[in-house]
Amino acid sequence: MNAAHIRKVAEDIPRISLVWLLVAQVLVIIPHVLHVPLWLLGLWLGCAVWRVQVFRMRVPFPNSWVKAALMLSSGFAVYLSRGSLVGLDAAVALLITAFILKLLEMRTRRDALVLIFLGFFAVVTSYLFADGLLAALYSILPVIALLAALLGLQQSSFAAQPLLTLKLASRLFAQAIPLMVLLFVLFPRLEPLWSLPQAKEQGTVGLSSSMTPGDLADLGQSSALAFRARFDGAIPAQSQLYWRALTLPHFDGRSWSISQRLATQEPQWQAQGEALSYSIIMQPSTQPWLFALDVGSSEQADIRLMSDFRLQRSTPVNRAYQYQATSWPKALRQPQLSQMQQHEFLQLPRAGNPQTRDWAQTLRQQYPDDNALVAGLLQHFNQQPYHYTLKSPLLGKDSVDEFLFSSRRGFCAHYAGAMVFTLRAAGIPSRVVAGYLGGETNQAGQFVQVRQFDAHAWVEYWQLGQGWRSVDPTFQVAPERIERGVQDALKDEVDLFQGDFLSPLRYQHIAWINQLRMSWERLNHSWQTQILGYQRERQQAWLKQWFGQVDWQTIGLFLVLSAALIIALLVLWMFKPWQRQSDPLQRIVNEFQRVLQRRGFTRQTGEGLRSFWQRIRTDLPEEQQPAVIRFIELYEQQQYAQQLPDLVVLRRALAEIKK
Amino acid sequence: MLEKLSSKPRQWFATWLARRLPPVQRIRLQQRHIFIVPTLTGAAYAGSLVLMLLVAINYQNSLAYALTFLLASLGLLTMFHTWRNLAGLTLSAAGSTPCFVGEQGSYRLRLNSHKRDYQAIAVGWTSTQLQLLDVPFDTEQYAELTAQGLRRGWQQAPRLRIETRFPLGLFVAWSQIDLAQTLLVYPQPLHDVVLVTAGQGDNDESEHANMSAGVDDYQGLIAWQPGDSLRRIHWKAWSKGQGLLVKQFTEQQGQQLILDFDQLPGAVEWRLSVLCAQVLKVSQTDQSYSLLLTGQTIGPGVGTEHLKHCLRALALYGVSTP
């Protein structure tokens, strides 16, 4: 018995599998580090060391008391650090905890299997927190390591080279890709079967439903991506890209907020001028409102145009979300307003900012016409020494007064807020609009990329018959903000990317880095639209394009047939039938035939070796005869005797003939 | 797996298998020899894939879809890998190691690979008792499958099970092969029986030894002299520091021992067992002996070959050679 190794089924775990399990565990846990409690890492380290020591027979497995204590205390610790045991965050923390603790309980192959399956599941849950291109590419590593561990479980203990196992796992992985792509494209995307807790975006930044001037300034420090927009036609100028998110009509003396009693009635508007068509992929915002140029509309069923002309989705945007929208920038918006509505847009706190109120009255007397008053106000911002800055001084109780008459330093939100206050005090219905302005144009990718620091606030006032009209006081103070973007406007003052040394945005002035960054953004954009955005609507559209209509029966048939084709090709490649060799005995006989054929003696098909010999013996040169008959005799012995062919003897006899 | 089937379908299956896979000495496993079914592990794998798919659907997560589909495709493809890990493997009988009734003999199995590396091939009689071996490309590997000697004579090997779960254990490809292997089972030796029946006596001219004189009845110890067999050295005494002593047996002075079946009373099997024990005993000495079975004389002779010859004759007494 030179190589057989006796092993009972379902017992201990081969070393190779253990090695890969430990590696896989690290790889699986790494992407979860950002959202699981940090003490889990310590727990993992402890468990891994313990398990390795068990393998080296230094320490025993923990007994059931220790295990129970560990399990309970870890569960409790998750509860403490997450505040509950329900919700995605806690569930994933528990999953990872189980994944770690299972290590200590891993005695048999079955335990190892449980651990591996848990690992695959943990990889899937990591996608709920991060599904970018890099995260996806990274996740190949833990998956292959888990496969290697699964493979190692099946290998005999002679296989002692972890790298060979890894190679085999990678090959399996690669072979599965064509079939995976097919399934990915054709498998019907179903609506969620039931609702599940969603991943909380870690520190999501973005507009919120109320705004104090300082909020937007904070947002101005963030280079996080808000959304990308791809235009069907040419990209409009920067100064045209006022992306509306929401309106903030209510002022409480300090902050502007959305209307509490905003009716969801259909707004009145008339499309005028040329339409712009574009698609937007927005990053998770945890808010239901979407971004669109005025006046936007979308045909998607879950998107509605609200009465303040914002687009809103039926559910909050918790994952990257893609939608198609069309805008009419020159549309006439709500030429009629009821008394009640007008009243809402004239709302002001009872008291406060007396100086501004007085000033509004003065303006009213100076300009009886509303439009003239607005123009005058804008001119005021233009001519007085206002300063556009992120670093505005802290304002006191009468914030508008302080801003307009003493500090005169502020960010867009200060200007918009102060202007709306003044207009309302002068009796003109108006509101603050919050959203984004401009964005970075990626020429190669034909899309605009809007970041959080592009957040902006502007003003709308209402005129009977003319409807809502937009004005931007910030333009009067810092036209470069509108025309070239916030980075340019504030370049002397702040480093937008403080503390973010690695951010490629810091190095925009270095051409090739910028080029690289643009390409990367483009790649990300495609990733989001093509891969992450491949959901129900997109699939339907794609299938329509290819199959004419979405008929699941046809598609199912196509799926089965092409899967069969792919499998057939793979199997063909795996088995390589063109390389098929008959058994070695046959190979030797074939060679014998070839040797004789070269000498002019061809064996006919179906002719036995013996009769072949009878036929050719007379023609065969005398000196060759003994070698040939010896070979034939040996072959017959081997063939018919109940023993294994002794190939060496046969080969030697064949060599004799060849001489 | 097969064990779980109740007896009737099992019998039916055995008959069907015997028709499909008749006994051969040498077999190259091919399509019609190999069966493949998912394992419990495979079912668990499928179960976790369903869970992952539910996550993908409920969270509308493309990557979760992608990983689920990847693992599903991979699992499906391992079916072919598993099948391939058996296909083309050549199995052949490579002899057996005889044993006595009640002891463990073994069948030798040879596995050849002419095509590729075969990993984690499991062979055994039942699916619960398998040994694992690798058969690298262009090599021969041997497996020794033990079996208990049940009855004297040629013992047919049961169908052997060869299976593999490689690479991922999601499927098991298996075959049950009858390599027409036989194991020679010797009679169970009866050591404790002291033979008292006298033979023809010492004075007989044919020099038949008296069996009752007993080979183990040695006369005593004498000092070792060059030329004495090492086998007869009394090592125990030597280890006690008494010097080299040689065991002296009564029958050794040119006498020849004849073990005669017909001289023994009792049932056939009993007689064979007694003779078996005697043969084993005598063969420990240098004594030349012969075995007389009805119509068959073996020996006289000494040595291992002679012993094997005698044991074989005892084992096959009254048994037709296959």
Interface residues (C-beta under 8 A of the other chain):
Chain A: M1 N2 A3 A4 H5 I6 R7 K8 V9 L113 F117 F120 F121 V123 V124 T125 Y127 L128 D131 A135 A136 S139 V143 L147 L150 L151 L153 Q154 Q155 S156 S157 F158 A159 L168 L172 F173 Q175 A176 I177 P178 L179 M180 L183 F184 F187 R189 L190 P192 L193 W194 S195 L196 Q198 R319 I531 L532 G533 Y534 Q535 I567 L570 V571 M574 F575 R580 Q581 D583 P584 Q642 L644
Chain B: Q25 R26 R28 T41 A44 Y45 S48 L51 M52 L54 V55 A56 I57 N58 Y59 Q60 N61 S62 L63 A64 Y65 A66 L67 T68 F69 L70 L71 A72 S73 L74 L76 L77 T78 F80 H81 R84 A87 T90 S92 A94 R110 H114 K115 Q119 A120 V123 S127 T128 Q129 L130 Q131 L132 L133 D134 Q141 Y142 A143 E144 R165 F166 P167 L168 G169
